[in-house]
Amino acid sequence: MEKKYLTIQQAARLIGVTELTLRNWDKAGKFAAARHPMNNYRVYTLDQIESLVAKLGHPRVSRKLFIKVLEDNDETQNPA
């Protein structure tokens, strides 16, 4: 099974911060992003998001929401 990743925009929306904040945290080593092998863009896993949300004291991000964000992204990338 292919591991699914969130883009920086999707991760920022789930966490409730801006994309710039995530970029700054990555540069400062506070919340390191994985890198997409083809384009070197920042990407995040649900485990990373859940860990950060727990540290921030926010309510837990549900896996259903994570999957919905991925599905919404697939629909906009590949309209029928």
Secondary structure, 3 states (H helix, E strand, C coil): CCCCCEEHHHHHHHHCCCHHHHHHHHHHCCCCCEECCCCCCEEECHHHHHHHHHHHCCCCCCHHHHHHHHHHHHHHHCCC
